[in-house]
Amino acid sequence: MRVEIWSDIACPWCYIGKARFEKGLAAFAHRDDVEVVHRSFELDPHRAKGDTGPVLEMLAKKYGRTLDEARAMEAHVASNAHSEGLEYLTDGRDHGNTFDIHRLLHLAKERGRQNELLDLAYKANFAEERSVFDAGTLVALAVEAGLDEAEARAVLADETAYADAVRDDEREAAELGANGVPFFVLDRRYGVSGGQPAEVFTQALEQAWQGRALQPVGGADTDAEACGPDGCEVPPRA
């Protein structure tokens, strides 16, 4: 069975959702027969390359909030990340265009190192003060993931390299009706959206394995937190 996951490195719920999915997969009896493929989705595709800025300032401006309110929003996300055993910086991170990251992830897919690079990119972006919008950082992450340094540099230097692959993923997401991420498609007959709890993913895997018709899962949790073109706003909880 194949599971395709559309996500973006800039999406905190993709970072959290990946961890939850992997826990759900670990509890699935046929986990060794599941192939996981990560697909590209840009939350801010029109942002100019090199146009980066602090995440907190971006959140405050986007939602008309104060910096303190933006910090509270980030604290809520951090709490969810911590509950999954993930590190999460609520300050000091930046935001920018992720097209180059996606292109490099397609190279990593061809070399059998996609999951390794994805994990390193998420960690750099959300848990470390390393900008994934810097070419030098991306090359270093690629090498850490087991890719050839010269090949990674060549891909980043050629803006057409894997560009069509990224656009194809994004076009396919639109055709499948995905307007936010993370978005999970199981064997092209079962869809799950948002950073669902691990048990919802286990349930989805079991239903897809049994070949049931496409249907929503998870009850109230079906509308789990996700990121879309309008952002990832989550009001702070009391």
BELUR-V663966 format. One record per residue. N is the residue number from 1. RES is the residue in one letter. OMEGA is omega as a letter, one per 40 degrees, with the letter a starting at -180 (999 if undefined). D_LAST is the distance of its C-alpha to the last C-alpha in Angstrom with 2 decimals. Layout:
n:N res:RES omega:OMEGA d_last:D_LAST
n:N res:RES omega:OMEGA d_last:D_LAST
This chain:
n:1 res:M omega:i d_last:40.92
n:2 res:R omega:i d_last:39.37
n:3 res:V omega:i d_last:35.68
n:4 res:E omega:a d_last:35.06
n:5 res:I omega:i d_last:31.73
n:6 res:W omega:a d_last:31.11
n:7 res:S omega:i d_last:28.74
n:8 res:D omega:i d_last:28.44
n:9 res:I omega:a d_last:28.07
n:10 res:A omega:a d_last:25.72
n:11 res:C omega:a d_last:23.25
n:12 res:P omega:i d_last:20.46
n:13 res:W omega:i d_last:20.00
n:14 res:C omega:i d_last:23.78
n:15 res:Y omega:i d_last:23.58
n:16 res:I omega:a d_last:21.03
n:17 res:G omega:i d_last:22.85
n:18 res:K omega:i d_last:26.15
n:19 res:A omega:i d_last:25.08
n:20 res:R omega:i d_last:23.80
n:21 res:F omega:a d_last:27.01
n:22 res:E omega:i d_last:29.15
n:23 res:K omega:i d_last:27.68
n:24 res:G omega:i d_last:28.36
n:25 res:L omega:a d_last:31.81
n:26 res:A omega:a d_last:32.58
n:27 res:A omega:a d_last:32.18
n:28 res:F omega:a d_last:34.52
n:29 res:A omega:a d_last:38.07
n:30 res:H omega:a d_last:39.76
n:31 res:R omega:a d_last:37.70
n:32 res:D omega:i d_last:40.94
n:33 res:D omega:a d_last:42.11
n:34 res:V omega:i d_last:39.16
n:35 res:E omega:a d_last:39.66
n:36 res:V omega:i d_last:36.57
n:37 res:V omega:i d_last:37.12
n:38 res:H omega:a d_last:34.66
n:39 res:R omega:a d_last:35.11
n:40 res:S omega:i d_last:34.37
n:41 res:F omega:i d_last:31.85
n:42 res:E omega:i d_last:31.20
n:43 res:L omega:a d_last:28.04
n:44 res:D omega:a d_last:29.77
n:45 res:P omega:a d_last:33.49
n:46 res:H omega:i d_last:34.72
n:47 res:R omega:a d_last:33.43
n:48 res:A omega:i d_last:36.54
n:49 res:K omega:a d_last:37.37
n:50 res:G omega:i d_last:36.81
n:51 res:D omega:a d_last:34.22
n:52 res:T omega:i d_last:31.35
n:53 res:G omega:a d_last:28.63
n:54 res:P omega:a d_last:25.42
n:55 res:V omega:a d_last:22.46
n:56 res:L omega:i d_last:20.02
n:57 res:E omega:i d_last:22.58
n:58 res:M omega:a d_last:23.09
n:59 res:L omega:a d_last:19.45
n:60 res:A omega:a d_last:19.32
n:61 res:K omega:a d_last:22.65
n:62 res:K omega:a d_last:22.10
n:63 res:Y omega:i d_last:19.02
n:64 res:G omega:a d_last:19.88
n:65 res:R omega:i d_last:16.97
n:66 res:T omega:i d_last:17.39
n:67 res:L omega:i d_last:17.78
n:68 res:D omega:i d_last:14.72
n:69 res:E omega:i d_last:12.63
n:70 res:A omega:i d_last:14.71
n:71 res:R omega:i d_last:14.00
n:72 res:A omega:i d_last:10.21
n:73 res:M omega:i d_last:11.33
n:74 res:E omega:i d_last:13.79
n:75 res:A omega:i d_last:11.65
n:76 res:H omega:i d_last:9.88
n:77 res:V omega:a d_last:13.51
n:78 res:A omega:i d_last:14.76
n:79 res:S omega:i d_last:12.70
n:80 res:N omega:i d_last:14.36
n:81 res:A omega:a d_last:17.61
n:82 res:H omega:a d_last:17.64
n:83 res:S omega:i d_last:17.23
n:84 res:E omega:a d_last:20.45
n:85 res:G omega:a d_last:22.20
n:86 res:L omega:i d_last:22.13
n:87 res:E omega:a d_last:22.06
n:88 res:Y omega:i d_last:20.06
n:89 res:L omega:i d_last:20.55
n:90 res:T omega:a d_last:17.86
n:91 res:D omega:i d_last:20.60
n:92 res:G omega:i d_last:24.34
n:93 res:R omega:i d_last:24.60
n:94 res:D omega:a d_last:26.63
n:95 res:H omega:a d_last:26.93
n:96 res:G omega:a d_last:30.19
n:97 res:N omega:a d_last:32.62
n:98 res:T omega:a d_last:32.72
n:99 res:F omega:a d_last:36.13
n:100 res:D omega:i d_last:38.01
n:101 res:I omega:a d_last:35.64
n:102 res:H omega:i d_last:36.19
n:103 res:R omega:i d_last:39.92
n:104 res:L omega:i d_last:39.99
n:105 res:L omega:i d_last:38.09
n:106 res:H omega:i d_last:40.91
n:107 res:L omega:a d_last:43.43
n:108 res:A omega:i d_last:41.56
n:109 res:K omega:i d_last:41.64
n:110 res:E omega:a d_last:45.41
n:111 res:R omega:i d_last:45.77
n:112 res:G omega:a d_last:43.67
n:113 res:R omega:a d_last:40.96
n:114 res:Q omega:a d_last:38.23
n:115 res:N omega:i d_last:35.58
n:116 res:E omega:i d_last:36.37
n:117 res:L omega:i d_last:36.01
n:118 res:L omega:i d_last:32.81
n:119 res:D omega:i d_last:31.16
n:120 res:L omega:i d_last:32.52
n:121 res:A omega:i d_last:31.37
n:122 res:Y omega:a d_last:27.77
n:123 res:K omega:i d_last:27.83
n:124 res:A omega:a d_last:29.47
n:125 res:N omega:a d_last:27.02
n:126 res:F omega:a d_last:23.67
n:127 res:A omega:a d_last:24.62
n:128 res:E omega:i d_last:27.57
n:129 res:E omega:i d_last:28.62
n:130 res:R omega:a d_last:31.26
n:131 res:S omega:i d_last:31.49
n:132 res:V omega:i d_last:32.33
n:133 res:F omega:i d_last:33.69
n:134 res:D omega:a d_last:36.57
n:135 res:A omega:i d_last:39.74
n:136 res:G omega:i d_last:40.59
n:137 res:T omega:a d_last:37.29
n:138 res:L omega:i d_last:37.78
n:139 res:V omega:i d_last:41.29
n:140 res:A omega:i d_last:40.19
n:141 res:L omega:i d_last:37.59
n:142 res:A omega:i d_last:40.30
n:143 res:V omega:i d_last:42.66
n:144 res:E omega:a d_last:40.09
n:145 res:A omega:i d_last:39.69
n:146 res:G omega:i d_last:43.46
n:147 res:L omega:i d_last:44.62
n:148 res:D omega:a d_last:47.70
n:149 res:E omega:a d_last:46.97
n:150 res:A omega:i d_last:49.74
n:151 res:E omega:i d_last:48.69
n:152 res:A omega:i d_last:45.07
n:153 res:R omega:a d_last:46.34
n:154 res:A omega:i d_last:48.70
n:155 res:V omega:a d_last:45.98
n:156 res:L omega:a d_last:43.83
n:157 res:A omega:a d_last:46.96
n:158 res:D omega:a d_last:47.91
n:159 res:E omega:i d_last:45.36
n:160 res:T omega:a d_last:47.00
n:161 res:A omega:i d_last:46.56
n:162 res:Y omega:i d_last:44.34
n:163 res:A omega:i d_last:43.20
n:164 res:D omega:i d_last:44.53
n:165 res:A omega:i d_last:42.74
n:166 res:V omega:a d_last:39.36
n:167 res:R omega:i d_last:40.22
n:168 res:D omega:i d_last:41.47
n:169 res:D omega:a d_last:38.18
n:170 res:E omega:i d_last:36.29
n:171 res:R omega:i d_last:38.84
n:172 res:E omega:i d_last:38.55
n:173 res:A omega:i d_last:34.77
n:174 res:A omega:i d_last:35.34
n:175 res:E omega:i d_last:38.04
n:176 res:L omega:i d_last:35.76
n:177 res:G omega:i d_last:33.18
n:178 res:A omega:i d_last:30.56
n:179 res:N omega:i d_last:28.67
n:180 res:G omega:a d_last:25.81
n:181 res:V omega:e d_last:25.52
n:182 res:P omega:i d_last:25.54
n:183 res:F omega:a d_last:28.12
n:184 res:F omega:i d_last:30.16
n:185 res:V omega:a d_last:33.60
n:186 res:L omega:i d_last:35.40
n:187 res:D omega:i d_last:39.18
n:188 res:R omega:i d_last:38.95
n:189 res:R omega:a d_last:38.27
n:190 res:Y omega:a d_last:34.65
n:191 res:G omega:i d_last:31.58
n:192 res:V omega:a d_last:27.97
n:193 res:S omega:i d_last:25.41
n:194 res:G omega:a d_last:22.14
n:195 res:G omega:a d_last:20.76
n:196 res:Q omega:i d_last:21.22
n:197 res:P omega:a d_last:20.92
n:198 res:A omega:a d_last:24.20
n:199 res:E omega:i d_last:25.51
n:200 res:V omega:i d_last:25.44
n:201 res:F omega:i d_last:27.64
n:202 res:T omega:i d_last:29.94
n:203 res:Q omega:a d_last:30.31
n:204 res:A omega:i d_last:31.09
n:205 res:L omega:a d_last:33.65
n:206 res:E omega:a d_last:35.30
n:207 res:Q omega:i d_last:35.61
n:208 res:A omega:i d_last:36.96
n:209 res:W omega:a d_last:39.40
n:210 res:Q omega:i d_last:40.67
n:211 res:G omega:i d_last:41.27
n:212 res:R omega:i d_last:39.29
n:213 res:A omega:i d_last:38.83
n:214 res:L omega:i d_last:35.91
n:215 res:Q omega:i d_last:32.94
n:216 res:P omega:i d_last:29.13
n:217 res:V omega:i d_last:27.52
n:218 res:G omega:i d_last:24.32
n:219 res:G omega:a d_last:23.41
n:220 res:A omega:a d_last:19.87
n:221 res:D omega:i d_last:19.34
n:222 res:T omega:i d_last:22.23
n:223 res:D omega:a d_last:20.01
n:224 res:A omega:a d_last:18.46
n:225 res:E omega:i d_last:17.16
n:226 res:A omega:i d_last:20.21
n:227 res:C omega:i d_last:21.68
n:228 res:G omega:a d_last:24.23
n:229 res:P omega:a d_last:26.42
n:230 res:D omega:i d_last:23.70
n:231 res:G omega:a d_last:21.44
n:232 res:C omega:a d_last:18.44
n:233 res:E omega:i d_last:15.63
n:234 res:V omega:a d_last:12.27
n:235 res:P omega:i d_last:9.40
n:236 res:P omega:i d_last:6.61
n:237 res:R omega:a d_last:3.76
n:238 res:A omega:999 d_last:0.00
